[in-house]
Amino acid sequence: MLILGIETSCDETAAALVEDGINLISQTVASSQDLHIKTGGIVPEVASREQVLAMIPVLQETLKVIKNPSREIDAIAVTNGPGLIGSLLIGVETAKALAFAWNKPLITVNHLVGHIYGNFVSDSDLVNQDIFPSVVLVASGGHSDLISLKNHGEWTWLGGTLDDAAGEAFDKAARLLNLGYPGGPAISKAATSCVNLTIQQFDNFRLPRPLINEINYDFSFSGLKTALSKLVKDHSPLSVDLTNRLAHEFQGAIVECLVAKTLKAVKSFDAKSIMLAGGVSANKRLREYCVKSAGNVPVFYPDFKFCTDNAAMIASAAYFNQKVVPWESVEPDSSLCLS
């Protein structure tokens, strides 16, 4: 089954052809990140305007590998939420037009569910492994959620962030430390340079691990950002060494909180595996710490190109979940949830 996936929930404009949910045939991603670097974050109106310009060229590039798209494609999949409403509209209206013109089934995909399937297009052998039930950590710029995935199409939302998402917290921390945008890679790079401070100096800059011992599956990173802000204010101007140290400590606090709650869920639900998903799953420290802490429970995470927003994960999720709806009834939902 060949599915055309379309993803425009934030600042990427993406299209992909995926066969049987695991075989990537073609993918194109256009990003307006360079424009957002200038403003230190995503400006929704700028993102959606760029997507209007990029949508048709992205489709054309993706479809070049097949001779007759209207005949060879079996279904169309599109992200209908959550995300930026203006951005979602671009993808949804494009998918509806194609479904009508080509008389194809239209499958809607929750963006967060889509991120899970970055794992399946990264490792096609997952379909042959005994991985369910699995605990999934979806961590990105807009979301930090824990999900109990019993099987394809069967999930329970366990908990999520009460304020800032992990990726959002990284962006804000990077801004405080004057490291640039996007924050996740900037913090990670600075953290790996933390080599010149002694252990005693490390202890002076210990940040809290919010909710890490609470009996729930929720996260909270707003207070962590406030604690970092106070340290920055108290020790400004920051040396390069201290900036790197604070980046290292901030990253460690977020990673430890994410992994602690993930392992708590694994134990409670007797999970056979852990899957990481979303942009923050590209964080090397998160991957290493989760693998080390999980013991004998296998940990899966997507290839780097499938961590950030892409259309291959949307097409894959559509294949395994196949939520076909009449194209006339599809509307974007910026606050679409998992529960």
Rosetta silent file (secondary structure, phi, psi, omega in degrees, C-alpha in Angstrom):
SEQUENCE: MLILGIETSCDETAAALVEDGINLISQTVASSQDLHIKTGGIVPEVASREQVLAMIPVLQETLKVIKNPSREIDAIAVTNGPGLIGSLLIGVETAKALAFAWNKPLITVNHLVGHIYGNFVSDSDLVNQDIFPSVVLVASGGHSDLISLKNHGEWTWLGGTLDDAAGEAFDKAARLLNLGYPGGPAISKAATSCVNLTIQQFDNFRLPRPLINEINYDFSFSGLKTALSKLVKDHSPLSVDLTNRLAHEFQGAIVECLVAKTLKAVKSFDAKSIMLAGGVSANKRLREYCVKSAGNVPVFYPDFKFCTDNAAMIASAAYFNQKVVPWESVEPDSSLCLS
SCORE:     score description
SCORE:     0.000 S_00000001
   1 L     0.000  122.074 -178.193    0.000    0.000    0.000 S_00000001
   2 E  -101.580  120.449 -177.308    1.532    3.293   -1.117 S_00000001
   3 E  -117.477  134.471  171.678    0.584    6.324    0.976 S_00000001
   4 E   -93.350  118.811  178.775    1.364    9.973    0.341 S_00000001
   5 E  -101.908  143.426  178.236    1.942   11.723    3.670 S_00000001
   6 E  -130.908  129.974 -177.688    1.686   15.477    4.212 S_00000001
   7 E  -134.234  120.300  177.817    2.944   17.274    7.324 S_00000001
   8 L  -144.943   43.962 -173.423    2.662   21.032    8.009 S_00000001
   9 L   -79.138  -19.830 -177.259    1.957   21.328   11.734 S_00000001
  10 L  -136.741 -113.127 -177.313    4.715   23.844   12.520 S_00000001
  11 L  -107.399    0.384  174.406    7.452   25.395   10.364 S_00000001
  12 E   -93.552  147.338  170.583    8.274   22.420    8.132 S_00000001
  13 E  -117.540  112.132 -170.495    6.510   21.692    4.848 S_00000001
  14 E  -134.145  145.573  173.567    6.914   17.986    4.196 S_00000001
  15 E  -141.162  147.804 -179.118    5.652   15.277    1.867 S_00000001
  16 E  -153.365  150.867  171.488    6.641   11.615    1.622 S_00000001
  17 E  -110.441  123.210 -179.308    5.766    8.384   -0.128 S_00000001
  18 E  -129.810  132.784 -179.362    5.864    5.325    2.136 S_00000001
  19 E  -102.771  128.159  176.969    5.025    1.765    1.147 S_00000001
  20 L    55.043   29.215  173.015    3.415   -0.598    3.669 S_00000001
  21 L    78.202   -7.365 -173.321    4.231    1.738    6.533 S_00000001
  22 L  -133.944  -19.546 -175.176    7.959    0.989    6.604 S_00000001
  23 E  -103.072  108.436 -179.983    9.553    1.495    3.193 S_00000001
  24 E   -77.634  119.068  179.305   10.420    5.110    2.438 S_00000001
  25 E   -92.706  -42.583 -177.410   10.213    5.704   -1.310 S_00000001
  26 E  -160.018  144.078  176.096   10.626    9.473   -1.392 S_00000001
  27 E  -150.630  141.693  175.977   10.620   12.386    1.018 S_00000001
  28 E  -134.931  132.998  177.917   11.023   16.164    0.785 S_00000001
  29 E  -130.868  125.014  173.383   11.173   18.600    3.692 S_00000001
  30 E  -113.237  132.589 -178.174   11.324   22.387    3.383 S_00000001
  31 E  -123.273  146.020  175.171   11.929   24.404    6.541 S_00000001
  32 L  -102.242   23.733 -175.786   11.680   28.098    7.309 S_00000001
  33 H   -57.082  -36.888 -178.480   14.030   27.721   10.303 S_00000001
  34 H   -59.543  -34.730  177.896   16.543   30.226    8.927 S_00000001
  35 H   -69.764  -36.032 -176.833   13.878   32.928    9.128 S_00000001
  36 H   -78.115  -22.478  175.560   13.011   32.009   12.716 S_00000001
  37 H   -59.924  -36.054 -178.306   16.632   32.065   13.810 S_00000001
  38 H   -65.003  -29.816 -178.328   16.538   35.831   13.249 S_00000001
  39 H  -103.242   -0.686  178.239   13.662   36.203   15.725 S_00000001
  40 L    73.531   18.257  179.626   14.849   33.555   18.198 S_00000001
  41 L   169.016  171.530 -175.089   11.736   31.445   17.740 S_00000001
  42 L   -78.342  128.179  172.221    8.900   30.535   15.389 S_00000001
  43 L   -99.531  110.267 -172.099    6.627   33.313   14.179 S_00000001
  44 H   -52.856  -43.829 -177.917    3.394   31.493   13.176 S_00000001
  45 H   -64.399  -38.536  178.162    2.397   33.903   10.407 S_00000001
  46 H   -65.227  -43.667 -179.900    5.841   33.695    8.823 S_00000001
  47 H   -59.523  -48.077 -176.266    5.785   29.898    8.976 S_00000001
  48 H   -68.207  -35.380  177.499    2.399   29.567    7.290 S_00000001
  49 H   -65.075  -41.318  177.464    3.254   32.060    4.532 S_00000001
  50 H   -64.948  -34.181  179.414    6.400   30.138    3.724 S_00000001
  51 H   -69.178  -33.739  174.651    4.383   26.910    3.641 S_00000001
  52 H   -59.133  -41.948 -179.446    2.003   28.380    1.070 S_00000001
  53 H   -71.719  -33.887 -171.966    5.029   28.984   -1.141 S_00000001
  54 H   -89.482  -22.403 -168.540    6.663   25.610   -0.461 S_00000001
  55 H   -58.035  -50.393 -177.697    3.730   23.180   -0.564 S_00000001
  56 H   -67.644  -46.183  175.692    3.458   22.640   -4.332 S_00000001
  57 H   -59.224  -37.501  178.462    7.236   22.448   -4.990 S_00000001
  58 H   -64.414  -43.769  176.620    7.597   19.971   -2.104 S_00000001
  59 H   -62.017  -46.115 -178.464    4.833   17.775   -3.558 S_00000001
  60 H   -60.329  -42.234  179.750    6.303   17.943   -7.034 S_00000001
  61 H   -65.511  -41.377 -178.763    9.742   16.916   -5.799 S_00000001
  62 H   -66.684  -38.532 -174.416    8.339   14.029   -3.765 S_00000001
  63 H   -84.212   -4.268 -178.199    6.173   12.688   -6.575 S_00000001
  64 L   -60.492  -23.744 -174.083    8.932   12.741   -9.220 S_00000001
  65 L   -80.213   -9.222  177.859    9.831    9.132   -8.426 S_00000001
  66 L  -120.650  151.542 -173.382    6.514    7.731   -9.677 S_00000001
  67 L   -80.722  -40.907 -174.450    5.028    8.017  -13.161 S_00000001
  68 L  -134.681   84.007 -175.709    1.321    8.355  -12.407 S_00000001
  69 H   -54.238  -41.157 -175.981    0.573    9.555   -8.854 S_00000001
  70 H   -64.805  -22.348  177.922   -3.198    9.527   -9.263 S_00000001
  71 H   -99.516  -39.157 -172.888   -3.102    5.815  -10.089 S_00000001
  72 H   -79.650  -29.022  179.705   -0.135    4.524   -8.099 S_00000001
  73 L   -79.483  132.710 -177.810   -0.948    6.185   -4.761 S_00000001
  74 L   -91.782  -29.794 -178.576   -3.477    4.232   -2.691 S_00000001
  75 E  -158.958  162.329  177.929   -4.267    6.816   -0.001 S_00000001
  76 E  -118.322  134.958  178.607   -3.372   10.256    1.289 S_00000001
  77 E  -120.076  143.127 -179.285   -2.434   10.959    4.917 S_00000001
  78 E  -146.035  144.043  171.603   -2.289   14.338    6.595 S_00000001
  79 E   -72.240  122.465  177.287   -1.577   15.796   10.012 S_00000001
  80 E  -109.474    3.850  175.735   -4.796   17.421   11.241 S_00000001
  81 E   154.380  169.247  -11.249   -3.461   18.468   14.662 S_00000001
  82 L   -77.005  171.883 -179.740   -2.156   19.526   17.057 S_00000001
  83 L   158.320 -166.346  177.159   -0.047   22.408   15.815 S_00000001
  84 L   -78.680  126.895 -171.406   -0.194   25.969   14.548 S_00000001
  85 H   -60.334  -41.615  179.653   -3.625   26.515   13.017 S_00000001
  86 H   -63.736  -38.928  178.960   -2.365   28.503   10.036 S_00000001
  87 H   -70.221  -44.773  178.881    0.237   25.873    9.236 S_00000001
  88 H   -57.339  -39.346 -179.118   -2.162   22.960    9.676 S_00000001
  89 H   -57.009  -38.820 -177.813   -4.573   24.570    7.219 S_00000001
  90 H   -60.658  -49.993 -178.734   -1.993   24.437    4.423 S_00000001
  91 H   -69.048  -42.597 -177.517   -1.503   20.689    4.681 S_00000001
  92 H   -63.723  -46.441 -178.843   -5.121   19.803    5.376 S_00000001
  93 H   -67.222  -34.588  175.691   -6.510   21.785    2.443 S_00000001
  94 H   -64.614  -46.106 -179.704   -3.842   20.368    0.126 S_00000001
  95 H   -64.159  -39.686  178.357   -4.651   16.809    1.194 S_00000001
  96 H   -63.703  -41.558  179.941   -8.398   17.390    0.787 S_00000001
  97 H   -63.807  -42.472  179.558   -7.897   18.753   -2.718 S_00000001
  98 H   -68.511  -40.389  178.728   -5.801   15.756   -3.745 S_00000001
  99 H   -60.748  -40.580  178.311   -8.233   13.268   -2.175 S_00000001
 100 H   -69.173  -48.695 -175.281  -11.070   14.857   -4.143 S_00000001
 101 H   -66.279  -37.892 -176.725   -9.173   15.180   -7.424 S_00000001
 102 H   -97.725   -4.284 -178.409   -7.715   11.676   -7.346 S_00000001
 103 L    56.914   53.309 -178.051  -10.684   10.006   -5.598 S_00000001
 104 L  -116.133  150.515  173.691   -8.446    8.583   -2.865 S_00000001
 105 L   -61.419  143.132  177.081   -9.129    7.734    0.795 S_00000001
 106 E  -112.929  125.121 -177.445   -7.992   10.458    3.210 S_00000001
 107 E  -113.587  121.952  177.973   -6.451    9.353    6.504 S_00000001
 108 E   -90.026  144.496 -176.220   -6.035   11.881    9.332 S_00000001
 109 E  -131.392  128.005  170.386   -3.100   11.520   11.723 S_00000001
 110 E   -68.198  128.460 -175.790   -2.557   13.022   15.153 S_00000001
 111 H   -55.283  -38.116 -178.651    0.859   14.668   14.992 S_00000001
 112 H   -68.942  -39.521  175.092    1.970   13.098   18.287 S_00000001
 113 H   -63.983  -39.516  178.296    1.007    9.614   17.110 S_00000001
 114 H   -55.732  -42.857 -179.343    2.860   10.355   13.910 S_00000001
 115 H   -57.497  -35.043  179.142    6.083   10.961   15.827 S_00000001
 116 H   -56.492  -38.379 -171.951    5.900    7.431   17.240 S_00000001
 117 L   -82.797    0.629  166.109    6.112    6.000   13.740 S_00000001
 118 H   -60.249  -26.319  177.508    9.393    7.693   13.028 S_00000001
 119 H   -69.014  -35.437 -175.062   10.680    4.550   14.733 S_00000001
 120 H   -78.648  -34.067  175.528    9.062    2.236   12.173 S_00000001
 121 H   -78.508  -17.301  175.402   10.373    4.015    9.080 S_00000001
 122 H   -80.083  -37.018 -175.928   13.798    4.085   10.756 S_00000001
 123 L  -136.410   93.637 -176.419   13.796    0.364   11.560 S_00000001
 124 H   -64.172  -19.965 -179.031   11.501   -1.737    9.375 S_00000001
 125 H   -73.471   -9.554  178.485   12.312   -4.828   11.455 S_00000001
 126 H   -58.344  -31.094 -178.456   10.258   -3.422   14.352 S_00000001
 127 H   -67.020  -17.781 -179.392    7.144   -4.960   12.771 S_00000001
 128 H  -100.616    2.019 -177.041    8.670   -8.402   13.357 S_00000001
 129 L  -105.583  153.036 -179.888    9.624   -7.827   16.996 S_00000001
 130 L   -86.268   85.863 -172.455    7.625   -8.405   20.159 S_00000001
 131 L  -109.473  -11.118 -176.543    7.549   -4.775   21.349 S_00000001
 132 L   -98.666  143.618   -1.734    4.014   -4.343   22.698 S_00000001
 133 L   -73.114  149.668 -179.209    3.009   -3.069   25.141 S_00000001
 134 E  -124.973  145.645  171.267    5.474   -0.221   24.770 S_00000001
 135 E   -98.291  126.833 -176.941    5.939    2.997   26.711 S_00000001
 136 E  -113.675  127.979  172.014    6.480    5.924   24.362 S_00000001
 137 E  -103.083  112.673  176.090    8.047    9.230   25.333 S_00000001
 138 E  -102.455  108.537 -177.344    7.115   11.941   22.836 S_00000001
 139 E  -126.077  122.664 -177.036    9.295   14.967   23.574 S_00000001
 140 L  -149.857 -168.493  179.981    9.433   17.965   21.265 S_00000001
 141 L   -66.628  -29.527 -177.240    9.237   21.737   21.156 S_00000001
 142 L  -112.399   -7.329 -172.733    5.534   21.746   21.889 S_00000001
 143 L  -144.907  145.781  167.942    4.936   18.466   23.705 S_00000001
 144 E  -140.831  101.187 -172.677    6.254   16.181   26.418 S_00000001
 145 E  -131.928  144.660  172.086    3.924   13.197   26.714 S_00000001
 146 E  -109.605  132.389 -175.737    4.066    9.649   28.010 S_00000001
 147 E  -130.364  136.959  169.915    1.937    7.073   26.214 S_00000001
 148 E   -95.479  109.745 -177.796    1.196    3.425   26.878 S_00000001
 149 E   -99.770  104.535 -176.804    1.019    1.887   23.401 S_00000001
 150 E   -78.722  -34.053  177.765   -0.723   -1.480   23.672 S_00000001
 151 E  -170.625  177.930  175.868   -0.775   -2.068   19.923 S_00000001
 152 L   -59.879  127.341  178.701   -1.234   -0.115   16.736 S_00000001
 153 L    81.359   -1.430 -179.036   -4.229    2.139   17.244 S_00000001
 154 E  -123.897  103.933 -179.002   -4.514    1.269   20.949 S_00000001
 155 E  -141.242  158.658  174.208   -2.977    3.749   23.321 S_00000001
 156 E  -128.653  126.573  175.875   -3.508    5.393   26.676 S_00000001
 157 E   -77.543  125.385 -175.150   -2.192    8.847   27.450 S_00000001
 158 E   -96.709  -35.476 -177.841   -0.446    8.642   30.831 S_00000001
 159 E   173.484  173.056 -178.880    0.699   12.183   31.457 S_00000001
 160 E  -166.116 -170.346 -177.216    2.508   15.164   30.072 S_00000001
 161 E   -70.644  142.146  177.020    3.938   18.562   30.764 S_00000001
 162 L   -91.199  -10.114 -179.129    2.040   20.890   33.064 S_00000001
 163 L  -150.200 -105.184  179.978    3.715   23.963   31.556 S_00000001
 164 L   -74.948  142.298  170.090    6.722   24.136   29.213 S_00000001
 165 L   -77.925  165.049 -177.352    7.543   21.209   26.960 S_00000001
 166 H   -60.357  -47.080 -179.518   11.107   19.865   27.004 S_00000001
 167 H   -64.408  -38.750  176.602   12.013   21.382   23.642 S_00000001
 168 H   -62.700  -40.544  178.609   10.479   24.717   24.592 S_00000001
 169 H   -63.490  -40.203  176.561   12.491   24.669   27.819 S_00000001
 170 H   -61.635  -42.107  179.687   15.677   24.056   25.830 S_00000001
 171 H   -61.521  -44.443 -178.632   14.857   27.028   23.579 S_00000001
 172 H   -68.682  -37.901  178.300   14.281   29.316   26.561 S_00000001
 173 H   -66.148  -41.477  179.052   17.423   28.120   28.331 S_00000001
 174 H   -62.813  -35.255  177.863   19.509   28.676   25.223 S_00000001
 175 H   -66.793  -42.536  178.945   18.147   32.206   25.019 S_00000001
 176 H   -62.625  -35.694 -177.175   19.098   32.850   28.659 S_00000001
 177 L   -91.751    3.170  178.625   22.592   31.507   28.009 S_00000001
 178 L    58.413   44.523 -177.936   22.904   33.418   24.728 S_00000001
 179 L  -102.786   -8.680  176.764   23.505   30.195   22.784 S_00000001
 180 L    98.377 -175.727 -176.831   21.132   30.835   19.888 S_00000001
 181 L  -129.011  143.618   -1.394   18.222   29.029   18.254 S_00000001
 182 L   -73.482  149.563 -169.739   17.159   26.233   18.010 S_00000001
 183 H   -71.612  -36.824 -176.681   17.880   25.637   21.664 S_00000001
 184 H   -56.099  -57.534  178.414   18.109   21.848   21.826 S_00000001
 185 H   -62.278  -34.208 -179.575   21.170   21.421   19.603 S_00000001
 186 H   -66.867  -44.285  178.039   22.755   24.562   21.062 S_00000001
 187 H   -63.830  -44.230 -178.896   22.401   23.333   24.651 S_00000001
 188 H   -61.327  -42.775  179.450   23.655   19.875   23.708 S_00000001
 189 H   -64.039  -44.639  179.193   26.727   21.281   21.967 S_00000001
 190 H   -64.866  -38.190 -177.922   27.586   23.527   24.914 S_00000001
 191 H   -63.304  -35.748 -179.721   27.033   20.677   27.380 S_00000001
 192 H   -71.867  -13.769  179.345   29.571   18.467   25.624 S_00000001
 193 L   -93.129    5.214 -175.965   32.145   21.235   26.083 S_00000001
 194 L   -80.004   83.683 -174.234   31.772   21.185   29.861 S_00000001
 195 L  -127.167   -9.431 -169.205   35.282   19.966   30.690 S_00000001
 196 L  -105.015    1.466  179.407   37.071   22.708   32.606 S_00000001
 197 L  -102.603  145.682 -179.721   35.153   22.925   35.877 S_00000001
 198 L   -79.696  165.799  178.562   35.950   20.827   38.954 S_00000001
 199 H   -59.108  -38.662 -179.632   33.447   18.584   40.730 S_00000001
 200 H   -63.327  -38.938  177.543   33.309   21.071   43.599 S_00000001
 201 H   -67.493  -34.642  178.142   32.332   23.853   41.213 S_00000001
 202 H   -57.417  -43.450 -175.280   29.660   21.615   39.710 S_00000001
 203 H   -62.545  -24.525 -179.356   27.940   21.310   43.087 S_00000001
 204 L   -74.992  -10.687 -174.893   27.465   25.060   43.295 S_00000001
 205 L  -127.389   38.999  179.266   25.207   25.060   40.247 S_00000001
 206 L   -76.451  127.385  178.203   22.865   22.155   40.906 S_00000001
 207 L   -99.961  154.826 -179.903   19.423   22.672   39.368 S_00000001
 208 L   -68.957  159.983  173.302   16.190   21.060   40.619 S_00000001
 209 L  -114.853   84.357 -170.701   14.606   17.955   39.062 S_00000001
 210 L   -60.456  134.623  174.366   10.917   18.987   39.142 S_00000001
 211 L    62.349   10.187 -171.722    8.321   16.277   39.935 S_00000001
 212 L   -63.717  -28.300 -179.468   10.921   13.538   39.535 S_00000001
 213 L  -104.479    4.658  179.533    9.772   11.698   42.667 S_00000001
 214 L   -73.405  148.213 -178.866    6.043   12.415   42.335 S_00000001
 215 L   -86.574   69.281  176.140    3.694    9.458   41.851 S_00000001
 216 L  -159.512 -177.176 -179.634    2.424   10.529   38.444 S_00000001
 217 L  -116.838   29.261 -177.301    3.566   10.724   34.835 S_00000001
 218 L   -98.772  159.320  177.284    3.650   14.498   34.542 S_00000001
 219 E  -124.892  157.031  174.778    6.507   16.876   33.819 S_00000001
 220 L  -151.207  120.088 -176.909    7.145   20.507   34.727 S_00000001
 221 L  -120.570   -1.645  179.797   10.020   22.552   33.359 S_00000001
 222 H   -64.649  -44.355  178.668    8.911   26.143   33.933 S_00000001
 223 H   -65.910  -32.468  176.665   10.409   26.260   37.435 S_00000001
 224 H   -63.200  -42.140  177.651   13.617   24.736   36.135 S_00000001
 225 H   -63.353  -40.508  179.306   13.905   27.593   33.662 S_00000001
 226 H   -63.774  -40.395  178.246   13.305   30.090   36.487 S_00000001
 227 H   -63.341  -40.621  177.327   16.060   28.487   38.569 S_00000001
 228 H   -64.623  -42.190  179.982   18.444   28.761   35.633 S_00000001
 229 H   -58.135  -40.247  179.743   17.443   32.379   35.099 S_00000001
 230 H   -65.752  -41.988  178.848   18.355   33.186   38.712 S_00000001
 231 H   -63.337  -41.517  179.005   21.777   31.541   38.362 S_00000001
 232 H   -62.078  -44.423 -179.490   22.444   33.464   35.162 S_00000001
 233 H   -64.348  -41.749 -176.051   21.446   36.734   36.823 S_00000001
 234 H   -71.623  -22.967 -173.460   23.522   36.064   39.940 S_00000001
 235 L  -120.480   16.709  178.075   26.691   35.156   38.010 S_00000001
 236 L   -75.786  146.943   -0.882   26.590   37.477   35.009 S_00000001
 237 L   -77.033  141.180 -176.381   28.553   38.097   32.948 S_00000001
 238 L   -79.410  136.002  170.759   28.952   34.366   32.350 S_00000001
 239 L   -74.846  166.314  176.986   32.278   32.933   31.307 S_00000001
 240 H   -61.753  -42.603 -179.851   32.322   30.367   28.504 S_00000001
 241 H   -61.191  -43.742 -177.951   33.120   27.629   31.034 S_00000001
 242 H   -70.608  -36.560  175.426   30.203   28.550   33.279 S_00000001
 243 H   -59.078  -45.670  179.143   27.836   28.816   30.311 S_00000001
 244 H   -63.995  -39.413  179.711   28.814   25.302   29.276 S_00000001
 245 H   -63.227  -44.830 -179.588   28.414   24.059   32.852 S_00000001
 246 H   -66.722  -35.915  175.217   24.919   25.499   33.145 S_00000001
 247 H   -63.274  -42.742  178.711   23.975   24.007   29.776 S_00000001
 248 H   -61.265  -44.942 -178.102   25.256   20.629   30.977 S_00000001
 249 H   -69.481  -40.413  179.812   23.288   20.860   34.219 S_00000001
 250 H   -64.674  -45.772  177.258   20.088   22.059   32.524 S_00000001
 251 H   -60.169  -44.332 -179.830   20.231   19.273   29.971 S_00000001
 252 H   -61.366  -39.467 -179.897   20.900   16.718   32.707 S_00000001
 253 H   -63.537  -45.357 -179.972   17.914   17.888   34.745 S_00000001
 254 H   -65.652  -46.077 -179.208   15.511   17.542   31.822 S_00000001
 255 H   -60.970  -44.602 -178.812   16.890   14.178   30.739 S_00000001
 256 H   -63.563  -39.157  177.878   16.733   12.733   34.248 S_00000001
 257 H   -65.657  -45.397 -179.287   13.109   13.846   34.675 S_00000001
 258 H   -61.636  -45.730 -176.446   12.058   12.436   31.307 S_00000001
 259 H   -71.479  -38.636 -179.455   13.754    9.082   31.869 S_00000001
 260 H   -59.598  -46.188 -179.838   12.599    8.701   35.482 S_00000001
 261 H   -70.165  -34.114  176.851    8.927    9.034   34.533 S_00000001
 262 H   -62.823  -45.893 -179.695    9.395    6.784   31.496 S_00000001
 263 H   -68.330  -32.792  175.901   10.881    4.006   33.627 S_00000001
 264 H   -61.390  -41.540  179.032    8.132    4.459   36.206 S_00000001
 265 H   -68.735  -38.731  178.031    5.593    3.803   33.433 S_00000001
 266 H   -58.120  -44.308 -179.507    7.535    0.795   32.143 S_00000001
 267 H   -67.858  -42.355 -176.829    7.367   -0.788   35.576 S_00000001
 268 H   -67.893  -34.859 -174.616    3.704    0.026   36.151 S_00000001
 269 H  -107.797   10.069  177.556    2.538   -1.290   32.773 S_00000001
 270 L    49.777   48.353 -175.725    5.009   -4.166   32.424 S_00000001
 271 L   -71.088  146.875  178.367    6.168   -2.754   29.100 S_00000001
 272 L   -92.012  -12.672 -178.653    8.284   -4.832   26.743 S_00000001
 273 E  -159.234  166.715  173.276    9.983   -1.850   25.159 S_00000001
 274 E  -123.427  135.928  172.458   10.552    1.895   25.235 S_00000001
 275 E  -121.753  131.442  172.663   10.237    4.148   22.212 S_00000001
 276 E   -97.992  145.344 -178.011   11.545    7.697   22.084 S_00000001
 277 E  -153.012  160.434  179.426    9.973   10.109   19.624 S_00000001
 278 L    93.847  168.956 -175.842    9.890   13.798   18.728 S_00000001
 279 H   -56.938  -36.280 -178.691   12.614   16.373   18.177 S_00000001
 280 H   -71.172  -18.033  177.882   14.120   15.965   21.655 S_00000001
 281 H   -67.231  -10.487  174.681   14.649   12.240   20.961 S_00000001
 282 H   -77.954  -11.778 -178.091   17.603   13.368   18.848 S_00000001
 283 L   -66.274  121.076 -175.543   19.364   14.436   22.052 S_00000001
 284 H   -62.772  -40.655 -179.862   22.384   12.180   22.497 S_00000001
 285 H   -63.333  -41.035  178.064   22.367   12.440   26.291 S_00000001
 286 H   -61.730  -45.695  179.946   18.692   11.403   26.435 S_00000001
 287 H   -60.649  -49.273 -176.432   19.348    8.355   24.263 S_00000001
 288 H   -65.437  -44.327 -177.393   22.386    7.224   26.211 S_00000001
 289 H   -67.687  -37.259  179.304   20.872    7.784   29.637 S_00000001
 290 H   -67.442  -44.274  178.120   17.631    6.037   28.717 S_00000001
 291 H   -61.199  -44.929 -179.380   19.440    2.984   27.315 S_00000001
 292 H   -64.114  -40.111 -174.883   21.703    2.799   30.365 S_00000001
 293 H   -80.068  -22.542 -174.094   18.828    3.180   32.830 S_00000001
 294 H   -78.114  -14.027  178.844   16.420    0.779   31.085 S_00000001
 295 L    65.339 -120.686 -176.929   18.502   -2.307   31.761 S_00000001
 296 L   -86.470   -2.530  178.312   17.128   -5.262   29.804 S_00000001
 297 L   -82.461  120.306 -178.423   14.204   -3.318   28.333 S_00000001
 298 L   -66.334  141.810  179.593   15.063   -2.448   24.711 S_00000001
 299 E  -116.380  126.333  178.660   15.007    1.232   23.801 S_00000001
 300 E  -113.709  145.531  175.568   14.200    2.356   20.262 S_00000001
 301 L  -149.145  153.078 -174.689   14.612    5.809   18.789 S_00000001
 302 L   -73.957  159.855  165.954   14.305    7.208   15.256 S_00000001
 303 L   -57.734  153.999 -175.912   17.077    8.116   12.877 S_00000001
 304 H   -54.687  -38.105 -176.809   17.892   11.794   13.281 S_00000001
 305 H   -70.460  -13.378  178.154   16.047   12.731   10.073 S_00000001
 306 H  -107.108    7.513  176.880   12.847   11.214   11.485 S_00000001
 307 L   -80.897  -49.490  178.266   13.052   12.921   14.897 S_00000001
 308 L   -77.184  173.181 -174.771   11.999   16.360   13.727 S_00000001
 309 L   -59.073  131.877  179.572    8.746   16.938   11.849 S_00000001
 310 L  -155.138  164.998 -176.408    8.541   14.930    8.628 S_00000001
 311 L   -93.119  -17.982  178.601    5.903   13.349    6.417 S_00000001
 312 H   -62.152  -40.993  179.567    7.289    9.797    6.381 S_00000001
 313 H   -65.466  -31.882  179.688    6.159    9.297    9.972 S_00000001
 314 H   -70.358  -43.481  177.699    2.684   10.575    9.034 S_00000001
 315 H   -64.600  -39.287  178.757    2.363    8.132    6.137 S_00000001
 316 H   -65.339  -46.484  178.645    3.602    5.283    8.340 S_00000001
 317 H   -60.226  -37.985  179.746    1.168    6.112   11.141 S_00000001
 318 H   -63.664  -40.395 -179.997   -1.652    6.252    8.598 S_00000001
 319 H   -63.378  -44.179 -174.931   -0.826    2.759    7.337 S_00000001
 320 H   -80.894  -18.004 -177.231   -0.803    1.178   10.786 S_00000001
 321 H  -115.613  -30.219  171.747   -3.857    3.029   12.112 S_00000001
 322 L    43.382   61.187  175.824   -5.894    3.769    8.953 S_00000001
 323 L   -91.559   79.845 -177.427   -8.392    6.291   10.286 S_00000001
 324 E   -77.909  133.366  179.261  -10.126    6.996    6.962 S_00000001
 325 E  -135.328  153.176  175.353  -12.582    9.914    7.001 S_00000001
 326 L   -60.345  132.219 -175.249  -14.616   11.684    4.278 S_00000001
 327 H   -59.502  -30.847 -177.989  -12.434   14.482    2.933 S_00000001
 328 H   -63.309  -25.186 -174.088  -15.310   16.945    3.237 S_00000001
 329 H   -94.785   -4.294 -174.427  -15.374   16.559    7.022 S_00000001
 330 L   -78.732  126.279  176.552  -11.649   17.018    7.718 S_00000001
 331 L  -134.283  145.532  176.291  -10.747   20.190    9.613 S_00000001
 332 L   -70.434  146.342  179.507   -7.511   21.165   11.352 S_00000001
 333 L  -133.435  101.076 -174.180   -7.543   21.080   15.147 S_00000001
 334 L   -64.660  -22.289 -178.098   -4.700   23.026   16.736 S_00000001
 335 L  -112.196   22.628  179.420   -5.429   21.559   20.195 S_00000001
 336 L   -54.405  133.462 -177.048   -6.055   17.940   19.165 S_00000001
 337 L  -118.220  174.234 -178.271   -5.163   15.668   22.083 S_00000001
 338 L   -93.165  -23.279 -173.837   -4.340   12.009   22.638 S_00000001
 339 L   -81.504    0.000    0.000   -6.760   11.252   25.451 S_00000001
